[in-house]
């Protein structure tokens, strides 16, 4: 890992239209990975549109890494079933935070950057990175890959950002 940039707080908000892995429903949970750091949400029983609202903190380093997530269906007597996966590059968030420092943005609710869905990212809809309550915040809906349907909503806050402006 490179130089430490700070920390991010990832809130796994909810899922929608997740795939059925049991007879009529699923018991989903999410595993988040950033480098060698891992976190897991609680299992929501019998739900294809779960609400977690769980927060996790991760350290981030330069170069900005990719946040990976996998959704699983909890099974009692066999291995848990995969319900999809997604990735989110943290580089746009880090770049927006640097821009905010350079421009000294202080206006509440200022949009620093917009990230659009493309074939090389898992975004389901446009994602804005904004300056809110003294923090750089990104709201995202990620489309799950390798399954018919499913999306996961995340809210990511960059906290303790200790990077200075790039040298010229």
C-alpha positions as CSV (number, residue, x, y, z in Angstrom):
1,X,0.0,0.0,0.0
2,X,1.1,3.5,-0.6
3,X,0.8,6.7,1.4
4,X,-2.2,6.9,3.7
5,X,-4.8,9.4,2.6
6,X,-7.3,9.2,5.4
7,X,-10.4,7.2,6.1
8,X,-13.8,6.6,4.4
9,X,-17.0,5.8,6.1
10,X,-19.1,3.5,4.0
11,X,-22.8,3.2,4.7
12,X,-24.5,0.2,3.2
13,X,-28.0,1.7,2.9
14,X,-30.2,-0.8,1.1
15,X,-30.6,-3.3,-1.7
16,X,-33.4,-3.6,-4.3
17,X,-34.6,-6.2,-6.7
18,X,-32.1,-8.8,-5.4
19,X,-32.3,-12.2,-7.0
20,X,-34.1,-15.2,-5.4
21,X,-31.7,-17.9,-4.1
22,X,-33.9,-19.9,-1.8
23,X,-37.4,-21.2,-2.7
24,X,-39.2,-17.8,-2.9
25,X,-36.9,-15.3,-1.3
26,X,-33.3,-14.8,0.0
27,X,-31.5,-13.9,3.2
28,X,-29.0,-11.4,1.9
29,X,-25.9,-9.9,3.5
30,X,-23.0,-7.8,2.0
31,X,-19.3,-8.2,2.3
32,X,-17.2,-5.1,1.6
33,X,-13.5,-5.3,0.8
34,X,-11.0,-2.5,0.4
35,X,-7.4,-3.7,0.0
36,X,-6.9,-6.2,2.8
37,X,-9.7,-4.7,5.0
38,X,-13.1,-6.5,5.1
39,X,-16.5,-5.8,6.7
40,X,-19.8,-7.7,6.7
41,X,-23.4,-6.5,7.2
42,X,-26.0,-8.4,9.2
43,X,-28.2,-10.9,7.5
44,X,-31.7,-9.7,6.6
45,X,-34.0,-12.7,6.6
46,X,-36.6,-13.4,3.8
47,X,-36.1,-10.1,1.9
48,X,-35.3,-9.1,-1.7
49,X,-35.3,-5.4,-0.9
50,X,-33.3,-5.3,2.4
51,X,-32.5,-2.2,4.4
52,X,-29.2,-2.4,6.3
53,X,-28.2,1.2,7.2
54,X,-24.9,-0.1,8.6
55,X,-21.7,2.0,8.7
56,X,-18.1,0.8,8.2
57,X,-14.8,2.7,8.3
58,X,-11.8,1.9,6.1
59,X,-8.4,3.4,5.7
60,X,-7.5,4.5,2.2
61,X,-4.1,4.9,0.6
62,X,-2.6,6.5,-2.5
63,X,-3.2,5.4,-5.1
64,X,-6.9,5.3,-4.4
65,X,-8.2,1.8,-4.3
66,X,-11.3,0.1,-5.5
67,X,-14.1,-0.8,-3.1
68,X,-15.4,-4.3,-3.8
69,X,-18.7,-5.7,-2.6
70,X,-20.3,-9.1,-2.8
71,X,-23.8,-10.0,-1.9
72,X,-24.6,-13.5,-0.5
73,X,-27.7,-15.4,0.5
74,X,-27.2,-17.0,4.0
75,X,-27.9,-20.7,4.0
76,X,-28.0,-22.9,7.1
77,X,-26.9,-26.3,5.8
78,X,-24.8,-25.5,2.7
79,X,-22.4,-22.9,1.4
80,X,-23.9,-19.4,1.0
81,X,-25.2,-18.6,-2.5
82,X,-23.7,-15.7,-4.5
83,X,-26.2,-12.9,-5.3
84,X,-23.9,-10.7,-7.3
85,X,-20.9,-8.4,-6.9
86,X,-19.9,-4.8,-7.8
87,X,-16.9,-2.5,-7.7
88,X,-16.5,1.2,-7.1
89,X,-13.4,3.2,-7.8
90,X,-12.6,5.7,-5.0
91,X,-10.4,7.8,-7.4
92,X,-13.2,10.2,-8.3
93,X,-14.0,10.8,-4.6
94,X,-10.3,11.5,-3.8
95,X,-9.9,13.8,-6.8
96,X,-13.1,15.7,-5.7
97,X,-11.7,16.1,-2.2
98,X,-8.4,17.5,-3.6
99,X,-10.3,19.9,-5.8
100,X,-12.3,21.1,-2.8
101,X,-9.1,21.8,-1.0
102,X,-7.5,23.6,-3.9
103,X,-10.6,25.7,-4.6
104,X,-11.4,26.2,-0.9
105,X,-15.1,25.3,-1.4
106,X,-17.1,26.2,1.6
107,X,-20.6,26.5,0.2
108,X,-22.9,23.8,1.7
109,X,-24.3,21.3,-0.8
110,X,-21.8,22.2,-3.6
111,X,-21.5,19.4,-6.2
112,X,-17.8,18.8,-6.7
113,X,-18.1,16.1,-9.4
114,X,-20.6,13.9,-11.2
115,X,-19.8,10.3,-12.1
116,X,-21.9,8.8,-14.9
117,X,-22.6,5.1,-15.5
118,X,-20.3,3.6,-18.1
119,X,-19.4,0.1,-19.3
120,X,-16.3,0.0,-17.1
121,X,-18.1,0.9,-13.8
122,X,-21.0,-0.7,-11.9
123,X,-23.0,2.5,-11.5
124,X,-26.8,2.1,-12.0
125,X,-27.4,5.9,-12.2
126,X,-25.4,9.1,-12.1
127,X,-23.6,9.7,-8.8
128,X,-22.8,13.1,-7.4
129,X,-19.9,13.9,-5.1
130,X,-20.8,16.9,-2.9
131,X,-19.6,19.0,0.0
132,X,-22.1,18.4,2.8
133,X,-21.8,19.3,6.5
134,X,-18.1,19.7,6.1
135,X,-17.5,16.4,4.4
136,X,-17.0,15.1,0.9
137,X,-19.9,12.7,0.3
138,X,-20.8,10.4,-2.6
139,X,-24.2,8.6,-3.0
140,X,-24.1,5.6,-5.3
141,X,-26.5,2.9,-6.6
142,X,-24.3,0.0,-7.8
143,X,-25.7,-2.5,-10.3
144,X,-24.8,-6.1,-9.3
145,X,-22.8,-8.1,-11.9
146,X,-23.2,-11.7,-12.8
147,X,-26.9,-11.8,-11.9
148,X,-30.2,-11.0,-13.6
149,X,-31.1,-8.1,-11.3
150,X,-30.1,-6.3,-8.1
151,X,-28.8,-3.0,-6.9
152,X,-27.1,-1.8,-3.7
153,X,-27.2,1.8,-2.4
154,X,-24.1,3.1,-0.7
155,X,-23.2,6.4,0.9
156,X,-19.5,7.2,1.2
157,X,-18.0,9.9,3.2
158,X,-14.3,10.9,3.1
159,X,-13.2,11.7,6.6
160,X,-9.8,12.6,8.0
161,X,-8.5,13.5,4.5
162,X,-4.9,14.4,5.1
163,X,-3.6,14.9,1.5
164,X,-2.2,18.2,0.4
165,X,-2.6,19.6,-3.1
166,X,-0.5,17.9,-5.7
167,X,2.9,19.6,-6.3
168,X,3.4,21.4,-9.5
